[in-house]
Amino acid sequence: QVQLVESGGGLVQAGGSLRLSCVASGSIFSAMGWHRQAPGKQRELVAHTISLGSTRYAESVKGRFTISRDNAKNTVYLEMNSLKAEDSAVYYCNVRTIYGMEYWGNGTLVTVSS
């Protein structure tokens, strides 16, 4: 059974930083990443990484956010710097197993005060 445990959200001032973590268990994961959903908006990709190390970022976070993965710990991190009010959202960990199954975490709230 796949389980995802997210942590690291919170309240931060604009220009500040936060680091999100997501620990996955229960399978072998080919891709891990983060999406976010702000009130009244659709869920959108923030960043993701595949097991070979390639990464993809939303244009709005390029140069400010960094995704990394510790394969030994099945953990994916999202380092968020220079945060803006528009980064406020619920951030969801998203993983795909080598069997093609996709799973979502429960979400962690990030609030950036301006």
Backbone as numpy.savetxt, mean C-alpha at the origin, in Angstrom:
# Nx Ny Nz CAx CAy CAz Cx Cy Cz
-5.18 -20.41 4.29 -6.03 -19.22 4.29 -5.14 -17.98 4.29
-5.38 -17.12 3.32 -4.58 -15.91 3.22 -5.04 -14.88 4.24
-4.08 -14.32 4.93 -4.37 -13.23 5.87 -3.46 -12.06 5.58
-4.00 -10.87 5.69 -3.24 -9.63 5.50 -3.41 -8.77 6.74
-2.30 -8.31 7.27 -2.33 -7.44 8.44 -1.63 -6.14 8.09
-2.42 -5.08 8.05 -1.90 -3.76 7.69 -1.64 -2.93 8.94
-0.68 -2.05 8.85 -0.40 -1.14 9.95 0.30 0.09 9.41
0.31 1.15 10.23 1.09 2.32 9.90 0.31 3.56 9.54
-0.99 3.44 9.39 -1.76 4.63 9.07 -1.85 5.58 10.25
-2.40 6.76 10.00 -2.56 7.72 11.08 -2.74 9.12 10.56
-2.60 10.07 11.47 -2.76 11.49 11.16 -1.39 12.13 11.07
-1.17 12.88 10.00 0.11 13.54 9.81 -0.13 14.90 9.15
0.75 15.83 9.41 0.63 17.14 8.77 1.14 17.09 7.34
0.65 17.98 6.53 1.12 18.07 5.16 2.64 18.27 5.16
3.30 17.55 4.26 4.75 17.59 4.19 5.43 16.51 5.01
4.64 15.83 5.82 5.18 14.79 6.67 5.29 13.44 5.98
5.62 12.44 6.78 5.86 11.10 6.24 5.15 10.05 7.08
4.81 8.96 6.42 4.27 7.78 7.09 4.80 6.55 6.37
4.83 5.45 7.09 5.23 4.18 6.49 4.17 3.14 6.79
3.60 2.61 5.72 2.61 1.54 5.86 3.28 0.18 5.70
2.76 -0.79 6.43 3.26 -2.16 6.31 2.08 -3.11 6.12
2.33 -4.17 5.39 1.32 -5.21 5.20 2.03 -6.56 5.25
1.67 -7.35 6.24 2.23 -8.69 6.38 1.23 -9.69 5.84
1.66 -10.47 4.88 0.79 -11.47 4.26 1.21 -12.87 4.70
0.24 -13.74 4.80 0.53 -15.13 5.16 -0.48 -16.05 4.48
-0.11 -17.31 4.37 -1.05 -18.30 3.88 -0.87 -18.72 2.44
0.07 -18.14 1.72 0.28 -18.53 0.33 1.64 -18.00 -0.13
1.87 -18.15 -1.43 3.04 -17.57 -2.06 2.54 -16.46 -2.96
3.14 -15.30 -2.83 2.58 -14.11 -3.46 3.44 -13.64 -4.62
2.80 -13.51 -5.77 3.50 -13.05 -6.95 3.50 -11.53 -7.05
2.52 -10.89 -6.47 2.45 -9.43 -6.52 1.87 -8.91 -5.21
2.39 -7.77 -4.78 1.90 -7.14 -3.55 1.88 -5.63 -3.79
0.90 -4.98 -3.23 0.85 -3.54 -3.46 -0.18 -2.85 -2.61
-0.42 -1.60 -2.96 -1.33 -0.74 -2.22 -2.27 0.00 -3.18
-3.50 0.05 -2.79 -4.50 0.91 -3.42 -5.01 1.87 -2.35
-5.73 2.87 -2.77 -6.36 3.78 -1.82 -7.71 4.22 -2.32
-8.54 4.61 -1.36 -9.87 5.11 -1.71 -10.21 6.27 -0.80
-10.41 7.43 -1.41 -10.82 8.61 -0.68 -12.35 8.69 -0.71
-12.94 9.41 0.24 -14.40 9.52 0.27 -14.96 10.05 -1.05
-15.95 9.35 -1.57 -16.59 9.78 -2.80 -15.82 9.48 -4.07
-14.71 8.78 -3.93 -13.89 8.47 -5.11 -13.72 6.97 -5.27
-13.32 6.58 -6.47 -13.06 5.17 -6.72 -11.73 4.74 -6.13
-11.64 3.46 -5.85 -10.38 2.92 -5.38 -9.37 2.99 -6.52
-8.14 3.39 -6.19 -7.13 3.55 -7.23 -5.82 2.91 -6.80
-5.06 2.48 -7.79 -3.75 1.92 -7.52 -2.81 3.02 -7.04
-2.06 2.72 -6.00 -1.01 3.62 -5.53 0.34 3.11 -6.03
0.63 1.87 -5.69 1.90 1.27 -6.11 1.80 -0.24 -5.95
2.53 -0.95 -6.80 2.63 -2.38 -6.57 3.96 -2.90 -7.08
4.31 -4.07 -6.58 5.57 -4.68 -6.94 5.34 -6.18 -7.16
6.05 -6.71 -8.15 5.96 -8.15 -8.38 7.19 -8.83 -7.81
7.16 -10.13 -7.74 8.20 -10.87 -7.04 9.57 -10.70 -7.66
9.62 -10.36 -8.95 10.92 -10.14 -9.57 11.47 -8.75 -9.31
10.68 -7.91 -8.64 11.21 -6.63 -8.21 10.75 -5.42 -8.96
10.07 -5.61 -10.09 9.63 -4.41 -10.81 8.50 -3.73 -10.05
8.40 -2.43 -10.21 7.41 -1.65 -9.48 6.62 -0.77 -10.43
5.47 -0.36 -9.96 4.62 0.54 -10.73 3.98 1.51 -9.75
3.93 2.79 -10.13 3.37 3.82 -9.27 2.30 4.63 -10.01
1.35 5.11 -9.24 0.43 6.11 -9.79 1.23 7.38 -10.05
0.85 8.09 -11.10 1.57 9.33 -11.43 1.56 10.32 -10.28
0.49 10.34 -9.54 0.33 11.34 -8.48 1.27 11.12 -7.30
1.87 9.93 -7.21 2.75 9.65 -6.06 4.20 9.44 -6.47
4.47 9.42 -7.74 5.85 9.22 -8.20 6.77 10.27 -7.61
7.91 9.82 -7.11 8.89 10.72 -6.53 8.65 11.01 -5.06
7.47 10.63 -4.56 7.16 10.88 -3.14 6.99 9.56 -2.36
6.43 8.56 -3.01 6.17 7.28 -2.36 7.15 6.23 -2.89
7.51 5.31 -2.02 8.38 4.20 -2.41 7.81 2.91 -1.87
7.64 1.95 -2.75 7.17 0.63 -2.34 8.36 -0.31 -2.29
8.35 -1.15 -1.27 9.41 -2.15 -1.15 8.80 -3.43 -0.57
9.56 -4.50 -0.73 9.03 -5.80 -0.33 10.14 -6.61 0.29
9.80 -7.26 1.39 10.71 -8.20 2.04 10.13 -9.59 1.79
10.70 -10.29 0.84 10.13 -11.59 0.46 10.24 -12.62 1.59
11.29 -12.52 2.37 11.47 -13.47 3.46 10.37 -13.32 4.51
9.88 -12.10 4.64 8.84 -11.82 5.65 7.45 -11.69 5.03
7.36 -11.86 3.71 6.07 -11.67 3.02 5.43 -10.34 3.41
6.24 -9.32 3.43 5.79 -8.00 3.87 6.05 -6.98 2.78
5.07 -6.13 2.56 5.23 -5.03 1.62 5.08 -3.72 2.39
5.93 -2.79 2.05 5.96 -1.49 2.72 5.64 -0.38 1.72
5.08 0.68 2.24 4.87 1.88 1.43 5.39 3.07 2.24
6.52 3.59 1.80 7.09 4.77 2.43 6.49 5.98 1.73
5.82 6.83 2.50 5.12 7.98 1.93 5.75 9.25 2.48
6.31 10.05 1.60 6.95 11.30 1.98 6.25 12.47 1.31
6.51 13.65 1.82 5.92 14.88 1.26 4.42 14.73 1.08
3.78 14.25 2.10 2.35 13.97 2.02 1.54 15.23 1.81
0.47 15.07 1.04 -0.43 16.17 0.72 -1.83 15.83 1.23
-2.63 16.86 1.36 -4.01 16.63 1.82 -4.73 15.64 0.91
-4.44 15.71 -0.38 -5.12 14.83 -1.33 -4.66 13.38 -1.24
-3.66 13.11 -0.43 -3.26 11.72 -0.18 -4.12 11.06 0.90
-4.97 11.85 1.55 -5.83 11.31 2.59 -6.79 10.29 1.99
-6.82 9.11 2.58 -7.65 8.03 2.05 -7.49 6.82 2.96
-8.31 5.83 2.70 -8.08 4.52 3.28 -7.16 3.76 2.32
-6.09 3.26 2.84 -5.10 2.54 2.04 -5.28 1.05 2.26
-5.39 0.33 1.14 -5.65 -1.11 1.19 -4.46 -1.87 0.64
-4.04 -2.85 1.38 -3.05 -3.79 0.88 -3.73 -4.75 -0.09
-3.06 -5.04 -1.18 -3.60 -5.92 -2.20 -2.52 -6.92 -2.61
-2.86 -8.20 -2.63 -1.87 -9.21 -3.02 -2.49 -10.17 -4.04
-1.63 -10.75 -4.82 -2.04 -11.81 -5.75 -1.15 -13.01 -5.52
-1.75 -14.18 -5.41 -0.96 -15.38 -5.20 -0.46 -15.94 -6.52
0.44 -16.89 -6.43 0.96 -17.54 -7.64 -0.12 -18.37 -8.33
-1.24 -18.58 -7.66 -2.36 -19.33 -8.22 -3.38 -18.39 -8.87
-3.08 -17.11 -8.85 -3.95 -16.14 -9.50 -5.06 -15.57 -8.65
-5.08 -15.89 -7.36 -6.11 -15.37 -6.48 -5.69 -14.01 -5.93
-6.67 -13.13 -5.80 -6.40 -11.78 -5.33 -7.09 -11.57 -3.98
-6.38 -10.88 -3.08 -6.91 -10.63 -1.74 -6.68 -9.17 -1.36
-7.59 -8.69 -0.50 -7.50 -7.31 -0.01 -7.45 -7.30 1.50
-6.69 -6.34 2.03 -6.71 -6.10 3.46 -7.92 -5.27 3.84
-8.08 -5.05 5.14 -9.23 -4.28 5.63 -9.05 -2.78 5.49
-7.82 -2.36 5.25 -7.57 -0.94 5.06 -7.03 -0.26 6.31
-6.22 0.75 6.06 -5.70 1.58 7.14 -5.85 3.04 6.73
-6.34 3.86 7.64 -6.69 5.24 7.31 -5.47 6.15 7.41
-5.28 6.92 6.37 -4.25 7.96 6.36 -4.95 9.31 6.22
-4.69 10.19 7.16 -5.27 11.52 7.13 -4.14 12.54 7.15
-4.12 13.41 6.15 -3.10 14.44 6.04 -3.77 15.78 6.26
-3.36 16.46 7.30 -3.94 17.77 7.61 -3.16 18.87 6.91
-3.88 19.81 6.39 -3.22 20.90 5.64 -3.03 22.14 6.51
